[in-house]
Amino acid sequence: MLHKIDFYIIKKFLGTFFYAIALIISISIVFDVSENIDDFMSKDVPLKAIVFDYYLNFVPYFANLFSGLFTFIAVIYFTSKLAYNTEIIAILSSGVSFNRLMRPYLVGAGVIVLFSYMLGNYVIPPANKKKVEFRNMYIGTKKAGMEHNIHRQIEPGVFVYMLSYTASVDVGYKFTIEKFVDRKLVSKLSASSIKWDREKKKWIIHDYSLRTIDGYTEKITQGTEKDTTLNMLPEDYQVVANVVETMTLPDLNKSISTLKLRGVNTIDYEIEKHKRRSGPFSAVILTIIGVSLASRKVKGGIGLHLGLGLLMSFSYILFMQVTTVFATSDLLAPWLAMWIPNIVYGGLAFYLYRRASR
């Protein structure tokens, strides 16, 4: 059960956190406006679109981006003030243990974990999608022009290959599709090109040769043009910058399953998925570290605590970036790379907590 002192600490914790987040978002918006003002004016972007389609969707992203950092700073700042106003000493002297003192902090951290998890998995992806649509409409598209040497499994036992695919005209070159049954090749179609017909919503194969195998019998059919329905769409070959950031967690899981079936590398998708799962829990770890560091008076005052807090926060962020590079390079499994910082700093939090509670 929470008491009056618990609500006092939770109010201080969350109040400082949301105030700091609001402040950094305001600063970020000012810098972003100064960076994009020329594009907005030169493209005659409507003010309503800038405010509601871009900046309204800009806020959740930055709120979540800085949540871990400002959780730590908020805990360090207001706990140091409590310590230097001898409020911590008064609470402990009244018979409240350090373990009991930690309870309202963990409740506040739990609120931030839930806040960050919901933002990262369900609110920010649709917001990012609207931001991408805004930039595509008013600033310019970010779709890549061409992919090379594409190997995909579009359904069980059916494999396609294209030497290259040009997204701007929806055309693939040197196209091959092979069908296997019980690991035996039963048909192979080779064509000079394949093009998506936007009106018919079908693929048009040009200059093709179809080889059908039935036991020891083979049949070869040739033609200049053929309509066909395949389990693939042009969007499957259009690379959009940061596309994983526009997917909610269910969409991300579905995309990973689909891409694995097609034989596509899913490292970026899996890194994003596990980052969204591990990231929010850093709030609990950093809260424990922050309370353990800031609950006692030391020479240097609040400034020393804030300095330690910033150093610890940036070292955590740097560690996360390093492990992400390891995951991208296939040196670590994505789930392990994203959870290693929490494991390491969780151990540090346990050590500092035990030391502070003595």
Legacy VTK file of the C-alpha trace (Angstrom):
# vtk DataFile Version 3.0
C-alpha trace
ASCII
DATASET POLYDATA
POINTS 358 float
0.000 0.000 0.000
1.261 3.490 -0.871
1.309 6.243 1.752
1.494 10.010 1.641
5.290 10.050 1.439
5.131 7.606 -1.492
2.811 9.860 -3.458
5.072 12.794 -2.624
8.112 11.015 -4.106
6.173 9.729 -7.154
4.855 13.227 -7.819
8.358 14.684 -7.590
9.793 11.914 -9.792
7.229 12.011 -12.595
6.853 15.797 -12.411
10.593 16.309 -12.898
10.691 13.671 -15.648
7.839 15.097 -17.732
9.058 18.666 -17.205
12.521 17.699 -18.501
11.018 15.825 -21.467
8.789 18.818 -22.354
11.812 21.112 -22.173
14.017 18.987 -24.452
11.158 18.476 -26.944
10.641 22.252 -27.134
14.361 22.735 -27.820
14.331 19.923 -30.417
11.380 21.502 -32.234
13.164 24.866 -32.363
16.272 23.265 -33.897
14.208 21.188 -36.333
12.250 24.241 -37.493
15.485 26.152 -38.112
16.837 23.188 -40.099
13.737 22.636 -42.246
12.332 26.152 -42.603
13.875 26.626 -46.060
12.282 23.404 -47.369
8.915 24.305 -45.847
8.920 27.745 -47.443
10.340 26.759 -50.834
7.814 23.900 -51.221
4.878 26.048 -49.970
4.006 23.467 -47.326
0.689 24.366 -45.607
1.054 25.453 -41.990
-1.683 23.010 -40.949
0.287 20.097 -42.446
3.502 21.219 -40.744
1.845 21.438 -37.335
-0.528 18.446 -37.400
1.111 16.013 -39.855
4.754 16.637 -38.975
5.348 18.189 -35.554
2.412 16.542 -33.813
3.963 13.210 -34.852
7.444 14.515 -34.068
6.730 14.840 -30.327
6.144 11.129 -29.399
9.381 10.064 -31.115
11.561 12.483 -29.148
9.647 11.863 -25.920
10.533 8.177 -26.180
14.046 8.776 -27.513
15.080 10.743 -24.422
12.988 8.861 -21.848
15.854 6.732 -20.500
18.262 9.653 -20.256
15.793 11.942 -18.510
14.567 9.217 -16.181
18.082 9.076 -14.802
18.520 12.849 -14.708
15.124 13.319 -13.021
15.934 10.742 -10.317
19.401 12.184 -9.712
18.155 15.783 -9.584
15.189 15.504 -7.237
16.738 12.782 -5.028
19.836 14.968 -4.547
17.584 17.847 -3.515
15.802 15.574 -1.035
19.149 14.442 0.353
20.550 17.959 0.716
17.345 19.145 2.352
17.845 16.233 4.815
14.451 14.810 3.789
16.004 11.403 3.020
17.624 11.342 6.461
14.291 12.219 8.078
12.512 9.435 6.206
15.124 6.810 7.125
15.280 8.033 10.734
11.532 7.481 11.106
12.100 3.743 10.707
11.585 3.450 6.941
14.161 1.076 5.426
16.058 1.840 2.230
14.188 -1.034 0.579
10.867 0.572 1.508
12.126 3.972 0.317
12.756 2.437 -3.110
9.093 1.406 -3.560
7.694 4.754 -4.857
10.695 5.087 -7.165
9.951 1.698 -8.691
6.281 2.637 -9.085
7.321 5.816 -10.917
9.795 3.836 -13.043
7.014 1.346 -13.834
4.822 4.179 -15.122
7.691 5.332 -17.367
8.311 1.758 -18.597
4.648 1.421 -19.600
4.680 4.907 -21.144
7.823 4.124 -23.175
6.679 0.631 -24.225
3.296 1.825 -25.506
4.860 4.784 -27.296
7.608 2.713 -28.917
5.419 -0.157 -30.112
1.995 1.327 -30.830
2.060 5.143 -30.983
5.364 6.119 -32.576
5.269 3.746 -35.623
2.005 5.221 -37.027
3.349 8.695 -36.198
6.581 7.917 -38.070
4.533 6.677 -41.017
2.677 9.994 -41.170
5.999 11.846 -40.976
7.340 9.772 -43.894
4.167 10.449 -45.903
4.519 14.162 -45.124
8.121 14.221 -46.365
7.245 12.167 -49.456
4.391 14.523 -50.298
6.020 17.877 -49.629
9.793 17.418 -49.399
10.662 14.420 -51.558
10.578 10.619 -51.572
13.249 8.474 -49.982
12.657 5.285 -51.950
15.779 3.587 -53.267
15.991 3.309 -57.055
17.306 -0.217 -57.590
18.046 -3.516 -55.888
20.499 -6.100 -57.255
20.825 -9.897 -57.136
17.498 -10.543 -55.438
16.843 -14.063 -54.122
13.454 -14.612 -52.453
11.174 -17.470 -51.428
7.713 -16.085 -52.122
5.898 -19.163 -50.756
6.957 -22.619 -49.576
8.907 -24.324 -52.362
8.716 -21.365 -54.765
11.860 -19.285 -55.299
12.413 -16.206 -57.460
15.568 -14.489 -58.646
16.066 -11.108 -60.324
19.356 -9.659 -61.472
17.984 -6.200 -60.629
14.733 -4.414 -59.813
13.960 -0.776 -60.588
11.341 0.518 -58.162
10.528 3.707 -60.105
9.086 1.727 -63.065
8.242 -1.545 -61.239
10.414 -3.656 -63.560
12.657 -6.618 -62.718
15.343 -7.877 -65.118
16.645 -11.411 -65.785
13.780 -12.968 -63.855
13.664 -16.634 -62.806
11.071 -18.565 -60.809
11.611 -22.153 -59.667
9.068 -24.483 -58.072
10.067 -27.486 -55.952
7.911 -30.352 -54.689
9.493 -32.688 -52.117
12.813 -30.990 -52.838
12.569 -31.882 -56.534
12.447 -29.240 -59.251
9.136 -29.489 -61.127
9.195 -26.233 -63.121
11.507 -23.355 -63.974
10.538 -20.178 -65.768
13.179 -17.776 -67.108
12.323 -14.372 -68.578
14.169 -11.296 -69.787
11.987 -9.062 -67.589
8.915 -8.879 -65.388
6.757 -5.759 -64.991
3.916 -4.875 -62.625
0.734 -3.810 -64.442
-0.806 -1.201 -62.152
-4.222 -1.403 -63.822
-4.593 -5.200 -63.904
-2.731 -5.625 -60.581
-0.778 -8.490 -62.155
2.776 -9.238 -63.237
3.567 -9.279 -66.977
6.406 -11.613 -67.964
8.295 -10.809 -71.181
10.293 -13.164 -73.441
9.954 -16.213 -71.248
10.882 -19.885 -71.407
9.010 -22.353 -69.164
10.574 -25.732 -68.448
8.174 -28.283 -66.879
9.590 -31.533 -65.442
7.501 -34.656 -64.797
9.754 -37.530 -63.822
11.985 -38.175 -66.834
9.777 -36.095 -69.109
10.456 -32.432 -69.810
8.352 -29.904 -71.664
9.556 -26.496 -72.806
7.145 -23.660 -73.579
8.221 -20.270 -74.906
6.421 -16.986 -75.420
6.795 -13.225 -75.677
4.332 -12.098 -73.012
2.326 -13.702 -70.218
0.131 -12.432 -67.384
0.650 -14.146 -64.059
-0.320 -13.808 -60.403
2.542 -14.209 -57.934
2.682 -13.969 -54.170
4.698 -10.739 -54.276
4.045 -7.033 -54.777
6.177 -4.095 -55.970
6.258 -2.820 -52.388
8.301 -5.909 -51.456
11.183 -4.528 -53.524
10.914 -0.847 -52.662
13.422 0.024 -49.984
12.203 2.896 -47.810
14.569 4.524 -45.334
13.868 3.417 -41.747
10.820 1.406 -42.790
11.011 -0.678 -39.586
10.361 2.469 -37.563
6.907 2.772 -39.175
5.740 -0.687 -38.054
3.827 -1.460 -34.877
5.003 -4.511 -32.917
2.418 -6.906 -34.470
3.321 -5.648 -37.979
7.020 -6.024 -37.188
6.568 -9.634 -36.050
4.509 -10.401 -39.161
7.133 -8.825 -41.443
9.925 -10.830 -39.813
8.021 -14.087 -40.407
7.246 -13.156 -44.027
10.801 -12.061 -44.815
12.286 -15.197 -43.265
10.000 -17.284 -45.484
11.342 -15.363 -48.489
14.943 -15.791 -47.426
15.509 -12.085 -46.760
17.942 -10.858 -44.103
15.879 -9.700 -41.101
18.686 -8.406 -38.849
17.466 -4.784 -38.906
13.903 -5.874 -38.118
14.966 -8.109 -35.228
17.260 -5.437 -33.782
14.362 -2.975 -33.822
12.013 -5.503 -32.191
14.368 -6.364 -29.335
15.404 -2.722 -28.893
11.748 -1.821 -28.328
11.449 -4.589 -25.740
14.682 -3.942 -23.860
14.752 -0.136 -24.046
11.821 0.642 -21.726
13.214 -1.562 -18.928
16.316 0.614 -18.745
14.136 3.089 -16.805
13.987 0.684 -13.837
17.728 -0.012 -13.897
18.689 3.658 -14.222
16.228 4.589 -11.468
17.872 2.160 -9.025
21.324 3.447 -9.964
20.169 7.057 -9.621
18.630 6.572 -6.156
21.666 4.632 -4.959
24.028 7.404 -6.070
22.002 10.456 -5.043
20.456 9.421 -1.721
23.509 10.421 0.331
25.226 13.754 0.797
28.666 13.981 -0.800
31.147 16.765 -1.445
30.271 18.474 -4.704
26.550 18.557 -4.029
23.879 18.177 -6.715
26.391 19.139 -9.408
28.504 16.053 -8.725
25.425 13.811 -8.767
24.220 15.312 -12.064
27.705 14.901 -13.549
27.768 11.237 -12.547
24.236 10.817 -13.863
25.085 12.266 -17.278
28.274 10.190 -17.480
26.351 7.031 -16.621
23.536 7.812 -19.080
25.833 8.530 -22.002
27.955 5.457 -21.252
24.752 3.373 -21.370
23.735 4.919 -24.716
27.263 4.376 -26.110
27.228 0.759 -24.923
23.870 0.249 -26.651
25.276 1.627 -29.925
28.319 -0.665 -29.723
26.220 -3.791 -29.165
23.925 -2.718 -32.026
26.947 -2.654 -34.351
27.867 -6.167 -33.153
24.333 -7.361 -33.963
24.380 -5.714 -37.396
27.710 -7.432 -38.135
26.307 -10.842 -37.064
28.772 -11.021 -34.156
25.929 -11.230 -31.630
22.340 -12.430 -31.799
19.997 -9.404 -31.979
18.168 -10.266 -28.729
21.448 -10.683 -26.846
22.955 -7.487 -28.249
19.924 -5.442 -27.181
19.752 -6.950 -23.686
23.493 -6.929 -22.826
23.467 -3.245 -21.731
20.531 -3.959 -19.387
22.296 -7.039 -18.006
25.586 -5.196 -17.398
23.991 -2.074 -15.927
21.552 -4.261 -13.997
24.565 -5.822 -12.277
25.934 -2.345 -11.559
22.533 -1.290 -10.176
22.457 -4.323 -7.851
25.957 -3.521 -6.544
25.198 0.163 -5.917
21.843 -0.664 -4.344
23.391 -3.140 -1.908
26.077 -0.608 -1.048
23.594 2.244 -0.517
21.249 0.155 1.648
23.936 -0.669 4.244
LINES 1 359
358 0 1 2 3 4 5 6 7 8 9 10 11 12 13 14 15 16 17 18 19 20 21 22 23 24 25 26 27 28 29 30 31 32 33 34 35 36 37 38 39 40 41 42 43 44 45 46 47 48 49 50 51 52 53 54 55 56 57 58 59 60 61 62 63 64 65 66 67 68 69 70 71 72 73 74 75 76 77 78 79 80 81 82 83 84 85 86 87 88 89 90 91 92 93 94 95 96 97 98 99 100 101 102 103 104 105 106 107 108 109 110 111 112 113 114 115 116 117 118 119 120 121 122 123 124 125 126 127 128 129 130 131 132 133 134 135 136 137 138 139 140 141 142 143 144 145 146 147 148 149 150 151 152 153 154 155 156 157 158 159 160 161 162 163 164 165 166 167 168 169 170 171 172 173 174 175 176 177 178 179 180 181 182 183 184 185 186 187 188 189 190 191 192 193 194 195 196 197 198 199 200 201 202 203 204 205 206 207 208 209 210 211 212 213 214 215 216 217 218 219 220 221 222 223 224 225 226 227 228 229 230 231 232 233 234 235 236 237 238 239 240 241 242 243 244 245 246 247 248 249 250 251 252 253 254 255 256 257 258 259 260 261 262 263 264 265 266 267 268 269 270 271 272 273 274 275 276 277 278 279 280 281 282 283 284 285 286 287 288 289 290 291 292 293 294 295 296 297 298 299 300 301 302 303 304 305 306 307 308 309 310 311 312 313 314 315 316 317 318 319 320 321 322 323 324 325 326 327 328 329 330 331 332 333 334 335 336 337 338 339 340 341 342 343 344 345 346 347 348 349 350 351 352 353 354 355 356 357
